[in-house]
């Protein structure tokens, strides 16, 4: 699943290429139901309009247009993008293609067919974007101060990993980077939130920002150098998540533990995460 560093890298990649570019044609692909908008809206409403800078919110990527419309993509687990010439082979799980006035195409494909794309104006987000009104604040929002984060956390119960990956509480942290954040904060992922004192919750807040500030440039530079990933997201820079079986903690040398539950892998160090 693309997470904050991946989505920020996508935004940076596209922002070097598409702001100011006009959409010449909007086509639906072999899997058109990945678009949650009428065919006429996609094919007739978008052409002729120009891109503004792309941005991320929570786990969604927003492609705003000067018309006021936004193309909003929630890629879920396997949604990926291409920036290619129109002659490139169209993948069988492609949902849509946008041809730009420079002759290039943006494409979205999804091997698991789980992601969704919407067209919405800002005042329509609550109506057209699922769970928009139920989401907590974006975890990287400057308005989410340390004290505001603490106030949110103190209200919660359950295991801390589940708390910080629940978009109804804070939006944007996924499975992979929750492991990294909790390792950075030295907090065991299965520790109950109610057993974590204020001092550690404040450390967690700074760990979130530190991990994102560390990882985002790595993913951004790699995406620019190697291109948009068509398979798994870039993850080999991570310190604990999904490491090899015999991987050691880079902080204290203990073997990294891996527990899979409900299809979700959790990685942590039993030595330095309490």
Secondary structure, DSSP 8 states (H G I E B T S, - for coil): ---HHHHHHHHHHHHTT-TT-BEEEEEE-TTGGGB-S-HHIIIIISTT-BB---EEETTEEEEEBTTSEEEEEE-TTTEEEEEEETTS---TTEEEEEEETTSEEEEEEETT---EEEEEEGGGHHHHSTTGGG--EETT-TTS-HHHHHHHHHT--SBHHHHHT-TTTEES--HHHHHHHHHHHT--TTSBGGGS-HHHHHHHHHHHHHHHHHHHHHHHHHHHHH-S-SSS---TT-SSTT--TT-B-TTT--BEEEEEETTEEEEEETTT--
